[in-house]
Amino acid sequence: MPSSPASEPRARNARGQGELLREQLLDAAQELVDEQGGVAQLSIRAVTKRAGVSPMALYLHFADRGALVYALVARGFSEFRAAVLASRDAADGPRARIEAMGSAYLAFAREQPALYSVIFGPLNPGGDRKEAGDKPLTGEPIGRESFEDLVEAVVACQAAGQARAGDAHDLAIGMWAALHGYATLRYARSGVGWPEEEAYARAVAAAWLG
């Protein structure tokens, strides 16, 4: 992600480069989220100042602050999913793919803790939750595809005889909860002797898949 100090405004885009400006605004928002540790203090004024444009320029691309956060969550999930799928596709065999997905999940949370907190935290405006201070945003929860990737991986393990019988959705929920718990607790309590990521991902798979 490009970095730009607040004191050095970005160059303005030429006419017709609206999509580039939209991405620059999201870049600026993500930089601020990284610095602030979340979206609670994210403001339109701060984002546009970082991007080097007027506050009115933001409204050409986002209806309000909630829409900006929604777009940031969607982009974060896209990055997260790409990282998990890349690890899955590099692994050999259904069980190894499940374990690789778990390791990639934990690596993403460690490497981008602020973005992880945004896409999985309580301020994620997907589903029936609302982004604090803004109107509710309805529609399909963002990130559903990532969960469906895990369910499909569980089904593949079951078909190969490498996982216990049972509802693949429920097994995936159990693994997701275990991974999320590790990721959030490790960040909050870094002094605890946490197991290495790959070892923990294997343990999660063993506990839920048998």
N, C-alpha and C positions, 0 to 999 in steps of 0.2 A: 504494500500500500504506500503511495507517495506521501511524503512528509513535507509540511510547509509551515514554518513558524507563523504565529499570528501577526507578527510585525512585518511580514513580507507577503502582501496580497498576491494572489495568482493573477496572471495575465488574463484580461478579458477575452472572451471568445468572439470570433468573427461571426457575422450574421449567418444563420443557418446551422450553427453548431450547438443547438439547444440540448441535444442528447449528451454532448460532452460536458456541458455545464451541469446537467443533472448528475452525472457521475462525479464531477468535482465537488458538488454539494454533498453527495453521499460520502466521498472521501474525507471531506472536512468534518462531517458528523462522526465518522468512525474514528478519526484522529482525536476528536474531543472526548468521545466515549472511552478510548484507550487511556487518555490522560485523567479523566474524571472517575473511571471505574464503573460507569453505567450511564443510563439515560436520564436519571432523575434531575440532573442539573442542565441538561442539554436545552439550549434556547435557540430560536431562529436567529436572533441577533448575533450570537456567538458563531453559529454555523456560517452565516453569510459574511461576517467579518473575516473568518478564517479562509473562506473561499475567495475573498476579494471582490464581492459584489454587494449590491444594495439588498436590504431585506425584501423589497418588492420583487426582485429577480427570482427569489425562491418560490413565490406563489405562481410563477409561470409553470412550475413543474410539480408542486405539492400543494394540496388544498389547505393544509394546516400542519402544525407540528406533529399531530398524530399520524398523518399520511407520510411524513418524512421518517418517523420512527418505524412505521409499518414497512416502508421500502428498505430501510436499513436492516430490519429483521429478515426480510426476504432475501436480500443479498448475502447476509451472514449465513443463512441456511444453505444458500447455493454453494458458498465456499466450503461449508462444513460437509455437505453431501459429496462434493467433488473429492475432498480429501479421504472420506470414508470409502467411497467406491473405488478410488485409485488403489487403496490398500487391499480391498477385497479382491479386485481383479488381478493383483500381483500374487495372490496366494493360490496354492494348489490343493484342491479338495474342499468339500462343503464345510467340514469342521474347521479347517485352517482358515477359511474365508470368514467364518463367524468370529474367530479369535482375532484375525487381522482387523476386522471392523471395530471390535472393542478397543484394540490398541490405538487405532487411528482416532477414535472418539476421545480417548483420554489424552492423546497427544495434542489434539486441537484445543481441548479445554485448558491444557497447561500452557500452550504457546500463545493463545489468544483469550485469556481469562475474561477480559471485559466484554468482548464480543460474545463469548459463550454465555455470560450472564445475561446479555441482552436477548439472545435468541431462545434461551431456555428459562429465563427468569420470569417473575410475576408481572413484569411490565411488557411482556410480549403481547401485542394486541391481536393475536390470532384467536379464532374461535369466539366465545362469548365474553372474553375478558376485555377490559377497556384500558387504554393507555392513560395513566393518571393525568388528570387535568384536561383531557380532550374527550370528544364524543366517542361512544362505542364504535368499534369497527367490526362489521359482521362479515360472514363469508367462511369459506373453507379454511380451517386452521393452517397457518403457514408451517411448512416442514413435514406435512403428512407423508410426503414421498419418502423422506428419510426413514420414517418408522416402517413404512411398507417395504422398504429395502431389507430391513432387519427381519420382518415377518417372512418374506420370500426366502431369505437365507436359512431361516429355521425350517421351513417346509422342505427345502433342498436337503438339509441334514436329515430330516425324518425319512425322506424318500430313499436316501443312501444308507439307512440303518445306523446313522451316527447320532441320533437324538431319540429320546424317549417319545412315546406316543403322547398325544395331548393337543390341546388347542394351541396352535402356533402363535396366535395373537397373545394369549396369556403368557406363554413362555417368553416372548419378545418383550412384553411389559416388564416381566421380572428382571430380565437382563438389563434393560434400559434403566430401570430404577437403581439397580446395583451400580451401574457405571456412573450415573448421575450423582449418586450418593458419594462415591469415591471422589469424583471430580470436584464437587462443591466442598466436601469436608477437607480434602487435601489443601484446597486454596485457603479455607478458613483456619485450619489447624496444621500449618506446614511443619511444625516441630514434631509431629507424631511420626513414628517410623513406618511410613506407608510402603507397601510392597511395590516392586517394580511394575511398570504398566503392563508389559506383556504377560508377566506372571499372573497379575490380577485378572487380566482379560481371559486367560486360560481358566483360571479358577471360577470365574463367573459362568463361562460356558459349561464347565464341568458340573457346577451346582444346578444349573437350570436345564441342561440338556441330558445330563446323566453320563 
